[in-house]
Amino acid sequence: MKKFLILPLAALLGMAALTGCTSTSYAIHTNDGRTIISDGKPAESDAGLLAYTDANGVKQQINKTDVKSVSEVPK
């Protein structure tokens, strides 16, 4: 009887662990009025660029002087 409970319990714990691993999205607001949604937190470089991964999974960069603000998107 205990064998029948172990597999569903393990599956439930695995699903619960995976839901906690989702990445946070950020909104990058530009000076010209655009809003870019990034997958994960954008990273600043010494070259004056803000690197981010867009919604399609493509790595992009934008000049930091073109960015008005960066904010976390609430889930």
PDB file of N, CA, C and O in Angstrom:
ATOM      1  N   MET A   1       0.817  -1.197   0.000  1.00  0.00           N
ATOM      2  CA  MET A   1       0.000   0.000   0.000  1.00  0.00           C
ATOM      3  C   MET A   1       0.864   1.265   0.000  1.00  0.00           C
ATOM      4  O   MET A   1       0.519   2.254  -0.646  1.00  0.00           O
ATOM      5  N   LYS A   2       1.974   1.231   0.718  1.00  0.00           N
ATOM      6  CA  LYS A   2       2.834   2.403   0.794  1.00  0.00           C
ATOM      7  C   LYS A   2       3.512   2.701  -0.540  1.00  0.00           C
ATOM      8  O   LYS A   2       3.824   3.857  -0.827  1.00  0.00           O
ATOM      9  N   LYS A   3       3.744   1.668  -1.363  1.00  0.00           N
ATOM     10  CA  LYS A   3       4.373   1.873  -2.662  1.00  0.00           C
ATOM     11  C   LYS A   3       3.489   2.727  -3.564  1.00  0.00           C
ATOM     12  O   LYS A   3       3.999   3.492  -4.383  1.00  0.00           O
ATOM     13  N   PHE A   4       2.183   2.606  -3.424  1.00  0.00           N
ATOM     14  CA  PHE A   4       1.253   3.373  -4.252  1.00  0.00           C
ATOM     15  C   PHE A   4       1.217   4.846  -3.858  1.00  0.00           C
ATOM     16  O   PHE A   4       0.813   5.690  -4.658  1.00  0.00           O
ATOM     17  N   LEU A   5       1.626   5.157  -2.660  1.00  0.00           N
ATOM     18  CA  LEU A   5       1.630   6.548  -2.203  1.00  0.00           C
ATOM     19  C   LEU A   5       2.942   7.264  -2.513  1.00  0.00           C
ATOM     20  O   LEU A   5       2.958   8.491  -2.611  1.00  0.00           O
ATOM     21  N   ILE A   6       4.023   6.539  -2.666  1.00  0.00           N
ATOM     22  CA  ILE A   6       5.334   7.149  -2.864  1.00  0.00           C
ATOM     23  C   ILE A   6       5.426   7.856  -4.208  1.00  0.00           C
ATOM     24  O   ILE A   6       5.896   8.992  -4.265  1.00  0.00           O
ATOM     25  N   LEU A   7       4.995   7.222  -5.287  1.00  0.00           N
ATOM     26  CA  LEU A   7       5.100   7.814  -6.617  1.00  0.00           C
ATOM     27  C   LEU A   7       4.272   9.098  -6.768  1.00  0.00           C
ATOM     28  O   LEU A   7       4.805  10.098  -7.247  1.00  0.00           O
ATOM     29  N   PRO A   8       2.992   9.106  -6.376  1.00  0.00           N
ATOM     30  CA  PRO A   8       2.242  10.371  -6.474  1.00  0.00           C
ATOM     31  C   PRO A   8       2.815  11.472  -5.580  1.00  0.00           C
ATOM     32  O   PRO A   8       2.805  12.646  -5.950  1.00  0.00           O
ATOM     33  N   LEU A   9       3.307  11.092  -4.417  1.00  0.00           N
ATOM     34  CA  LEU A   9       3.886  12.086  -3.515  1.00  0.00           C
ATOM     35  C   LEU A   9       5.166  12.669  -4.117  1.00  0.00           C
ATOM     36  O   LEU A   9       5.400  13.874  -4.028  1.00  0.00           O
ATOM     37  N   ALA A  10       5.983  11.830  -4.721  1.00  0.00           N
ATOM     38  CA  ALA A  10       7.207  12.309  -5.363  1.00  0.00           C
ATOM     39  C   ALA A  10       6.877  13.225  -6.543  1.00  0.00           C
ATOM     40  O   ALA A  10       7.546  14.239  -6.741  1.00  0.00           O
ATOM     41  N   ALA A  11       5.863  12.883  -7.320  1.00  0.00           N
ATOM     42  CA  ALA A  11       5.455  13.729  -8.448  1.00  0.00           C
ATOM     43  C   ALA A  11       4.948  15.079  -7.950  1.00  0.00           C
ATOM     44  O   ALA A  11       5.249  16.113  -8.547  1.00  0.00           O
ATOM     45  N   LEU A  12       4.195  15.079  -6.879  1.00  0.00           N
ATOM     46  CA  LEU A  12       3.671  16.323  -6.315  1.00  0.00           C
ATOM     47  C   LEU A  12       4.801  17.218  -5.808  1.00  0.00           C
ATOM     48  O   LEU A  12       4.781  18.428  -6.034  1.00  0.00           O
ATOM     49  N   LEU A  13       5.774  16.638  -5.135  1.00  0.00           N
ATOM     50  CA  LEU A  13       6.912  17.413  -4.646  1.00  0.00           C
ATOM     51  C   LEU A  13       7.755  17.953  -5.801  1.00  0.00           C
ATOM     52  O   LEU A  13       8.254  19.076  -5.727  1.00  0.00           O
ATOM     53  N   GLY A  14       7.917  17.174  -6.855  1.00  0.00           N
ATOM     54  CA  GLY A  14       8.659  17.636  -8.024  1.00  0.00           C
ATOM     55  C   GLY A  14       7.980  18.809  -8.696  1.00  0.00           C
ATOM     56  O   GLY A  14       8.648  19.764  -9.092  1.00  0.00           O
ATOM     57  N   MET A  15       6.666  18.756  -8.831  1.00  0.00           N
ATOM     58  CA  MET A  15       5.924  19.859  -9.441  1.00  0.00           C
ATOM     59  C   MET A  15       6.008  21.108  -8.585  1.00  0.00           C
ATOM     60  O   MET A  15       6.130  22.214  -9.111  1.00  0.00           O
ATOM     61  N   ALA A  16       5.943  20.945  -7.280  1.00  0.00           N
ATOM     62  CA  ALA A  16       6.033  22.093  -6.376  1.00  0.00           C
ATOM     63  C   ALA A  16       7.408  22.748  -6.472  1.00  0.00           C
ATOM     64  O   ALA A  16       7.517  23.972  -6.401  1.00  0.00           O
ATOM     65  N   ALA A  17       8.447  21.950  -6.631  1.00  0.00           N
ATOM     66  CA  ALA A  17       9.803  22.492  -6.751  1.00  0.00           C
ATOM     67  C   ALA A  17       9.970  23.246  -8.066  1.00  0.00           C
ATOM     68  O   ALA A  17      10.627  24.286  -8.098  1.00  0.00           O
ATOM     69  N   LEU A  18       9.390  22.743  -9.139  1.00  0.00           N
ATOM     70  CA  LEU A  18       9.520  23.400 -10.427  1.00  0.00           C
ATOM     71  C   LEU A  18       8.776  24.721 -10.492  1.00  0.00           C
ATOM     72  O   LEU A  18       9.221  25.629 -11.195  1.00  0.00           O
ATOM     73  N   THR A  19       7.680  24.864  -9.801  1.00  0.00           N
ATOM     74  CA  THR A  19       6.938  26.124  -9.839  1.00  0.00           C
ATOM     75  C   THR A  19       7.709  27.235  -9.149  1.00  0.00           C
ATOM     76  O   THR A  19       7.483  28.407  -9.450  1.00  0.00           O
ATOM     77  N   GLY A  20       8.594  26.913  -8.252  1.00  0.00           N
ATOM     78  CA  GLY A  20       9.403  27.915  -7.579  1.00  0.00           C
ATOM     79  C   GLY A  20      10.592  28.376  -8.398  1.00  0.00           C
ATOM     80  O   GLY A  20      11.267  29.327  -8.004  1.00  0.00           O
ATOM     81  N   CYS A  21      10.872  27.739  -9.517  1.00  0.00           N
ATOM     82  CA  CYS A  21      12.046  28.046 -10.331  1.00  0.00           C
ATOM     83  C   CYS A  21      11.750  28.967 -11.509  1.00  0.00           C
ATOM     84  O   CYS A  21      12.593  29.115 -12.394  1.00  0.00           O
ATOM     85  N   THR A  22      10.607  29.571 -11.542  1.00  0.00           N
ATOM     86  CA  THR A  22      10.295  30.446 -12.663  1.00  0.00           C
ATOM     87  C   THR A  22      11.070  31.745 -12.521  1.00  0.00           C
ATOM     88  O   THR A  22      11.283  32.233 -11.411  1.00  0.00           O
ATOM     89  N   SER A  23      11.489  32.301 -13.648  1.00  0.00           N
ATOM     90  CA  SER A  23      12.256  33.541 -13.610  1.00  0.00           C
ATOM     91  C   SER A  23      11.323  34.744 -13.584  1.00  0.00           C
ATOM     92  O   SER A  23      10.181  34.678 -14.039  1.00  0.00           O
ATOM     93  N   THR A  24      11.824  35.820 -13.054  1.00  0.00           N
ATOM     94  CA  THR A  24      11.064  37.052 -12.954  1.00  0.00           C
ATOM     95  C   THR A  24      11.256  37.869 -14.213  1.00  0.00           C
ATOM     96  O   THR A  24      12.357  37.912 -14.763  1.00  0.00           O
ATOM     97  N   SER A  25      10.214  38.509 -14.672  1.00  0.00           N
ATOM     98  CA  SER A  25      10.290  39.385 -15.840  1.00  0.00           C
ATOM     99  C   SER A  25      10.449  40.833 -15.387  1.00  0.00           C
ATOM    100  O   SER A  25       9.981  41.220 -14.317  1.00  0.00           O
ATOM    101  N   TYR A  26      11.116  41.621 -16.223  1.00  0.00           N
ATOM    102  CA  TYR A  26      11.332  43.034 -15.939  1.00  0.00           C
ATOM    103  C   TYR A  26      10.865  43.861 -17.119  1.00  0.00           C
ATOM    104  O   TYR A  26      10.975  43.432 -18.267  1.00  0.00           O
ATOM    105  N   ALA A  27      10.348  45.037 -16.841  1.00  0.00           N
ATOM    106  CA  ALA A  27       9.926  45.980 -17.873  1.00  0.00           C
ATOM    107  C   ALA A  27      10.994  47.062 -17.978  1.00  0.00           C
ATOM    108  O   ALA A  27      11.338  47.718 -16.995  1.00  0.00           O
ATOM    109  N   ILE A  28      11.505  47.231 -19.181  1.00  0.00           N
ATOM    110  CA  ILE A  28      12.495  48.264 -19.452  1.00  0.00           C
ATOM    111  C   ILE A  28      11.770  49.381 -20.195  1.00  0.00           C
ATOM    112  O   ILE A  28      11.327  49.191 -21.328  1.00  0.00           O
ATOM    113  N   HIS A  29      11.648  50.536 -19.566  1.00  0.00           N
ATOM    114  CA  HIS A  29      10.967  51.688 -20.154  1.00  0.00           C
ATOM    115  C   HIS A  29      12.030  52.596 -20.774  1.00  0.00           C
ATOM    116  O   HIS A  29      12.973  53.007 -20.098  1.00  0.00           O
ATOM    117  N   THR A  30      11.872  52.907 -22.060  1.00  0.00           N
ATOM    118  CA  THR A  30      12.856  53.722 -22.761  1.00  0.00           C
ATOM    119  C   THR A  30      12.416  55.183 -22.810  1.00  0.00           C
ATOM    120  O   THR A  30      11.254  55.506 -22.560  1.00  0.00           O
ATOM    121  N   ASN A  31      13.356  56.051 -23.134  1.00  0.00           N
ATOM    122  CA  ASN A  31      13.070  57.487 -23.217  1.00  0.00           C
ATOM    123  C   ASN A  31      12.114  57.834 -24.350  1.00  0.00           C
ATOM    124  O   ASN A  31      11.436  58.860 -24.290  1.00  0.00           O
ATOM    125  N   ASP A  32      12.046  56.986 -25.392  1.00  0.00           N
ATOM    126  CA  ASP A  32      11.147  57.267 -26.519  1.00  0.00           C
ATOM    127  C   ASP A  32       9.765  56.634 -26.347  1.00  0.00           C
ATOM    128  O   ASP A  32       8.973  56.618 -27.289  1.00  0.00           O
ATOM    129  N   GLY A  33       9.470  56.114 -25.155  1.00  0.00           N
ATOM    130  CA  GLY A  33       8.128  55.623 -24.854  1.00  0.00           C
ATOM    131  C   GLY A  33       7.912  54.137 -25.045  1.00  0.00           C
ATOM    132  O   GLY A  33       6.816  53.647 -24.774  1.00  0.00           O
ATOM    133  N   ARG A  34       8.914  53.398 -25.502  1.00  0.00           N
ATOM    134  CA  ARG A  34       8.752  51.950 -25.666  1.00  0.00           C
ATOM    135  C   ARG A  34       8.868  51.248 -24.321  1.00  0.00           C
ATOM    136  O   ARG A  34       9.497  51.758 -23.394  1.00  0.00           O
ATOM    137  N   THR A  35       8.253  50.067 -24.225  1.00  0.00           N
ATOM    138  CA  THR A  35       8.407  49.199 -23.068  1.00  0.00           C
ATOM    139  C   THR A  35       8.862  47.843 -23.566  1.00  0.00           C
ATOM    140  O   THR A  35       8.193  47.216 -24.388  1.00  0.00           O
ATOM    141  N   ILE A  36      10.006  47.390 -23.065  1.00  0.00           N
ATOM    142  CA  ILE A  36      10.585  46.108 -23.457  1.00  0.00           C
ATOM    143  C   ILE A  36      10.472  45.177 -22.260  1.00  0.00           C
ATOM    144  O   ILE A  36      10.861  45.537 -21.149  1.00  0.00           O
ATOM    145  N   ILE A  37       9.943  43.986 -22.483  1.00  0.00           N
ATOM    146  CA  ILE A  37       9.837  42.991 -21.415  1.00  0.00           C
ATOM    147  C   ILE A  37      11.025  42.041 -21.532  1.00  0.00           C
ATOM    148  O   ILE A  37      11.254  41.443 -22.584  1.00  0.00           O
ATOM    149  N   SER A  38      11.775  41.909 -20.444  1.00  0.00           N
ATOM    150  CA  SER A  38      12.925  41.007 -20.443  1.00  0.00           C
ATOM    151  C   SER A  38      12.608  39.776 -19.606  1.00  0.00           C
ATOM    152  O   SER A  38      11.833  39.832 -18.651  1.00  0.00           O
ATOM    153  N   ASP A  39      13.223  38.672 -19.986  1.00  0.00           N
ATOM    154  CA  ASP A  39      13.086  37.425 -19.240  1.00  0.00           C
ATOM    155  C   ASP A  39      14.277  37.340 -18.300  1.00  0.00           C
ATOM    156  O   ASP A  39      15.373  36.967 -18.719  1.00  0.00           O
ATOM    157  N   GLY A  40      14.077  37.676 -17.053  1.00  0.00           N
ATOM    158  CA  GLY A  40      15.166  37.746 -16.088  1.00  0.00           C
ATOM    159  C   GLY A  40      15.654  39.175 -15.937  1.00  0.00           C
ATOM    160  O   GLY A  40      15.277  40.061 -16.704  1.00  0.00           O
ATOM    161  N   LYS A  41      16.491  39.383 -14.943  1.00  0.00           N
ATOM    162  CA  LYS A  41      16.966  40.727 -14.630  1.00  0.00           C
ATOM    163  C   LYS A  41      18.021  41.175 -15.634  1.00  0.00           C
ATOM    164  O   LYS A  41      18.971  40.439 -15.902  1.00  0.00           O
ATOM    165  N   PRO A  42      17.867  42.374 -16.191  1.00  0.00           N
ATOM    166  CA  PRO A  42      18.875  42.907 -17.111  1.00  0.00           C
ATOM    167  C   PRO A  42      20.197  43.156 -16.379  1.00  0.00           C
ATOM    168  O   PRO A  42      20.211  43.487 -15.193  1.00  0.00           O
ATOM    169  N   ALA A  43      21.298  42.993 -17.100  1.00  0.00           N
ATOM    170  CA  ALA A  43      22.626  43.174 -16.512  1.00  0.00           C
ATOM    171  C   ALA A  43      23.301  44.387 -17.142  1.00  0.00           C
ATOM    172  O   ALA A  43      23.290  44.554 -18.362  1.00  0.00           O
ATOM    173  N   GLU A  44      23.889  45.234 -16.294  1.00  0.00           N
ATOM    174  CA  GLU A  44      24.601  46.418 -16.774  1.00  0.00           C
ATOM    175  C   GLU A  44      26.046  46.056 -17.069  1.00  0.00           C
ATOM    176  O   GLU A  44      26.661  45.275 -16.343  1.00  0.00           O
ATOM    177  N   SER A  45      26.584  46.629 -18.140  1.00  0.00           N
ATOM    178  CA  SER A  45      27.984  46.403 -18.485  1.00  0.00           C
ATOM    179  C   SER A  45      28.765  47.702 -18.327  1.00  0.00           C
ATOM    180  O   SER A  45      28.192  48.789 -18.251  1.00  0.00           O
ATOM    181  N   ASP A  46      30.098  47.561 -18.279  1.00  0.00           N
ATOM    182  CA  ASP A  46      30.969  48.737 -18.156  1.00  0.00           C
ATOM    183  C   ASP A  46      30.984  49.571 -19.431  1.00  0.00           C
ATOM    184  O   ASP A  46      31.388  50.734 -19.411  1.00  0.00           O
ATOM    185  N   ALA A  47      30.545  48.979 -20.538  1.00  0.00           N
ATOM    186  CA  ALA A  47      30.550  49.678 -21.827  1.00  0.00           C
ATOM    187  C   ALA A  47      29.351  50.603 -21.988  1.00  0.00           C
ATOM    188  O   ALA A  47      29.190  51.220 -23.042  1.00  0.00           O
ATOM    189  N   GLY A  48      28.504  50.713 -20.964  1.00  0.00           N
ATOM    190  CA  GLY A  48      27.360  51.602 -21.046  1.00  0.00           C
ATOM    191  C   GLY A  48      26.133  50.958 -21.674  1.00  0.00           C
ATOM    192  O   GLY A  48      25.239  51.658 -22.150  1.00  0.00           O
ATOM    193  N   LEU A  49      26.084  49.629 -21.679  1.00  0.00           N
ATOM    194  CA  LEU A  49      24.956  48.909 -22.260  1.00  0.00           C
ATOM    195  C   LEU A  49      24.200  48.132 -21.191  1.00  0.00           C
ATOM    196  O   LEU A  49      24.756  47.767 -20.156  1.00  0.00           O
ATOM    197  N   LEU A  50      22.929  47.889 -21.461  1.00  0.00           N
ATOM    198  CA  LEU A  50      22.079  47.075 -20.601  1.00  0.00           C
ATOM    199  C   LEU A  50      21.735  45.824 -21.397  1.00  0.00           C
ATOM    200  O   LEU A  50      21.046  45.902 -22.415  1.00  0.00           O
ATOM    201  N   ALA A  51      22.214  44.666 -20.935  1.00  0.00           N
ATOM    202  CA  ALA A  51      21.986  43.407 -21.634  1.00  0.00           C
ATOM    203  C   ALA A  51      20.779  42.708 -21.018  1.00  0.00           C
ATOM    204  O   ALA A  51      20.618  42.676 -19.798  1.00  0.00           O
ATOM    205  N   TYR A  52      19.931  42.147 -21.887  1.00  0.00           N
ATOM    206  CA  TYR A  52      18.739  41.441 -21.431  1.00  0.00           C
ATOM    207  C   TYR A  52      18.375  40.355 -22.425  1.00  0.00           C
ATOM    208  O   TYR A  52      18.863  40.356 -23.555  1.00  0.00           O
ATOM    209  N   THR A  53      17.526  39.432 -22.014  1.00  0.00           N
ATOM    210  CA  THR A  53      16.993  38.401 -22.897  1.00  0.00           C
ATOM    211  C   THR A  53      15.540  38.743 -23.157  1.00  0.00           C
ATOM    212  O   THR A  53      14.758  38.894 -22.219  1.00  0.00           O
ATOM    213  N   ASP A  54      15.170  38.867 -24.436  1.00  0.00           N
ATOM    214  CA  ASP A  54      13.798  39.267 -24.764  1.00  0.00           C
ATOM    215  C   ASP A  54      12.825  38.093 -24.634  1.00  0.00           C
ATOM    216  O   ASP A  54      13.223  36.986 -24.270  1.00  0.00           O
ATOM    217  N   ALA A  55      11.564  38.340 -24.930  1.00  0.00           N
ATOM    218  CA  ALA A  55      10.513  37.331 -24.757  1.00  0.00           C
ATOM    219  C   ALA A  55      10.704  36.134 -25.673  1.00  0.00           C
ATOM    220  O   ALA A  55      10.170  35.060 -25.395  1.00  0.00           O
ATOM    221  N   ASN A  56      11.455  36.293 -26.762  1.00  0.00           N
ATOM    222  CA  ASN A  56      11.713  35.191 -27.686  1.00  0.00           C
ATOM    223  C   ASN A  56      12.969  34.404 -27.334  1.00  0.00           C
ATOM    224  O   ASN A  56      13.328  33.460 -28.037  1.00  0.00           O
ATOM    225  N   GLY A  57      13.637  34.789 -26.250  1.00  0.00           N
ATOM    226  CA  GLY A  57      14.846  34.098 -25.828  1.00  0.00           C
ATOM    227  C   GLY A  57      16.112  34.588 -26.498  1.00  0.00           C
ATOM    228  O   GLY A  57      17.159  33.951 -26.381  1.00  0.00           O
ATOM    229  N   VAL A  58      16.035  35.711 -27.198  1.00  0.00           N
ATOM    230  CA  VAL A  58      17.191  36.272 -27.903  1.00  0.00           C
ATOM    231  C   VAL A  58      17.871  37.298 -26.992  1.00  0.00           C
ATOM    232  O   VAL A  58      17.211  38.162 -26.414  1.00  0.00           O
ATOM    233  N   LYS A  59      19.200  37.191 -26.873  1.00  0.00           N
ATOM    234  CA  LYS A  59      19.944  38.158 -26.068  1.00  0.00           C
ATOM    235  C   LYS A  59      20.060  39.471 -26.830  1.00  0.00           C
ATOM    236  O   LYS A  59      20.450  39.494 -27.997  1.00  0.00           O
ATOM    237  N   GLN A  60      19.713  40.571 -26.150  1.00  0.00           N
ATOM    238  CA  GLN A  60      19.711  41.909 -26.740  1.00  0.00           C
ATOM    239  C   GLN A  60      20.501  42.852 -25.837  1.00  0.00           C
ATOM    240  O   GLN A  60      20.773  42.543 -24.677  1.00  0.00           O
ATOM    241  N   GLN A  61      20.864  44.015 -26.398  1.00  0.00           N
ATOM    242  CA  GLN A  61      21.516  45.074 -25.624  1.00  0.00           C
ATOM    243  C   GLN A  61      20.922  46.402 -26.023  1.00  0.00           C
ATOM    244  O   GLN A  61      20.537  46.609 -27.174  1.00  0.00           O
ATOM    245  N   ILE A  62      20.850  47.307 -25.051  1.00  0.00           N
ATOM    246  CA  ILE A  62      20.357  48.655 -25.292  1.00  0.00           C
ATOM    247  C   ILE A  62      21.273  49.621 -24.547  1.00  0.00           C
ATOM    248  O   ILE A  62      21.775  49.306 -23.467  1.00  0.00           O
ATOM    249  N   ASN A  63      21.481  50.774 -25.121  1.00  0.00           N
ATOM    250  CA  ASN A  63      22.303  51.787 -24.491  1.00  0.00           C
ATOM    251  C   ASN A  63      21.622  52.267 -23.210  1.00  0.00           C
ATOM    252  O   ASN A  63      20.424  52.554 -23.212  1.00  0.00           O
ATOM    253  N   LYS A  64      22.384  52.354 -22.116  1.00  0.00           N
ATOM    254  CA  LYS A  64      21.800  52.756 -20.826  1.00  0.00           C
ATOM    255  C   LYS A  64      21.262  54.184 -20.859  1.00  0.00           C
ATOM    256  O   LYS A  64      20.363  54.516 -20.086  1.00  0.00           O
ATOM    257  N   THR A  65      21.792  55.033 -21.737  1.00  0.00           N
ATOM    258  CA  THR A  65      21.287  56.403 -21.814  1.00  0.00           C
ATOM    259  C   THR A  65      19.895  56.456 -22.442  1.00  0.00           C
ATOM    260  O   THR A  65      19.183  57.448 -22.289  1.00  0.00           O
ATOM    261  N   ASP A  66      19.503  55.389 -23.151  1.00  0.00           N
ATOM    262  CA  ASP A  66      18.173  55.320 -23.757  1.00  0.00           C
ATOM    263  C   ASP A  66      17.120  54.759 -22.806  1.00  0.00           C
ATOM    264  O   ASP A  66      15.934  54.736 -23.134  1.00  0.00           O
ATOM    265  N   VAL A  67      17.553  54.304 -21.623  1.00  0.00           N
ATOM    266  CA  VAL A  67      16.643  53.671 -20.668  1.00  0.00           C
ATOM    267  C   VAL A  67      16.202  54.681 -19.622  1.00  0.00           C
ATOM    268  O   VAL A  67      17.021  55.326 -18.968  1.00  0.00           O
ATOM    269  N   LYS A  68      14.875  54.803 -19.480  1.00  0.00           N
ATOM    270  CA  LYS A  68      14.304  55.701 -18.477  1.00  0.00           C
ATOM    271  C   LYS A  68      14.229  55.025 -17.120  1.00  0.00           C
ATOM    272  O   LYS A  68      14.624  55.602 -16.106  1.00  0.00           O
ATOM    273  N   SER A  69      13.706  53.768 -17.103  1.00  0.00           N
ATOM    274  CA  SER A  69      13.607  53.032 -15.845  1.00  0.00           C
ATOM    275  C   SER A  69      13.485  51.536 -16.124  1.00  0.00           C
ATOM    276  O   SER A  69      13.119  51.118 -17.222  1.00  0.00           O
ATOM    277  N   VAL A  70      13.800  50.743 -15.099  1.00  0.00           N
ATOM    278  CA  VAL A  70      13.630  49.296 -15.150  1.00  0.00           C
ATOM    279  C   VAL A  70      12.858  48.898 -13.911  1.00  0.00           C
ATOM    280  O   VAL A  70      13.222  49.262 -12.793  1.00  0.00           O
ATOM    281  N   SER A  71      11.771  48.133 -14.122  1.00  0.00           N
ATOM    282  CA  SER A  71      10.956  47.721 -12.984  1.00  0.00           C
ATOM    283  C   SER A  71      10.552  46.261 -13.122  1.00  0.00           C
ATOM    284  O   SER A  71      10.395  45.744 -14.228  1.00  0.00           O
ATOM    285  N   GLU A  72      10.388  45.608 -11.976  1.00  0.00           N
ATOM    286  CA  GLU A  72       9.966  44.203 -11.962  1.00  0.00           C
ATOM    287  C   GLU A  72       8.480  44.115 -12.320  1.00  0.00           C
ATOM    288  O   GLU A  72       7.666  44.905 -11.843  1.00  0.00           O
ATOM    289  N   VAL A  73       8.146  43.153 -13.156  1.00  0.00           N
ATOM    290  CA  VAL A  73       6.750  42.952 -13.558  1.00  0.00           C
ATOM    291  C   VAL A  73       6.089  42.052 -12.515  1.00  0.00           C
ATOM    292  O   VAL A  73       6.543  40.929 -12.294  1.00  0.00           O
ATOM    293  N   PRO A  74       5.024  42.530 -11.872  1.00  0.00           N
ATOM    294  CA  PRO A  74       4.348  41.698 -10.871  1.00  0.00           C
ATOM    295  C   PRO A  74       3.663  40.508 -11.539  1.00  0.00           C
ATOM    296  O   PRO A  74       3.153  40.613 -12.654  1.00  0.00           O
ATOM    297  N   LYS A  75       3.663  39.391 -10.845  1.00  0.00           N
ATOM    298  CA  LYS A  75       3.046  38.176 -11.391  1.00  0.00           C
ATOM    299  C   LYS A  75       1.617  38.050 -10.971  1.00  0.00           C
ATOM    300  O   LYS A  75       0.947  37.086 -11.341  1.00  0.00           O
TER     301      LYS A  75
END
